[in-house]
Amino acid sequence: FRVTSENFIFRVRRISRSLHKGTEISLQFPNSYLREIGFSILTNIKTKKRESLRNLDEEMRVAISNIRPNIG
């Protein structure tokens, strides 16, 4: 097995394409998961609080946020 510069460049390009494809595939899962969570939260807000909705954007921002209130 002999490594030439052309062989090496070919292998690097092939590995690079494989890594790029893997990244594209793995990034789809968190995005669809977050989309589903957001949709569930929106459905919950709309069904439980339909008559009192004024600022849906603010309700969604608070519901999706990872920051928990420190009420003591």
Secondary structure, 3 states (H helix, E strand, C coil): CCCCHHHHHHHHHHHHHHHHHHHHHHHHHHHHHHHHHHHHHHHHHHHHCHHHCCCHHHHHHHHHCCCCCCCC
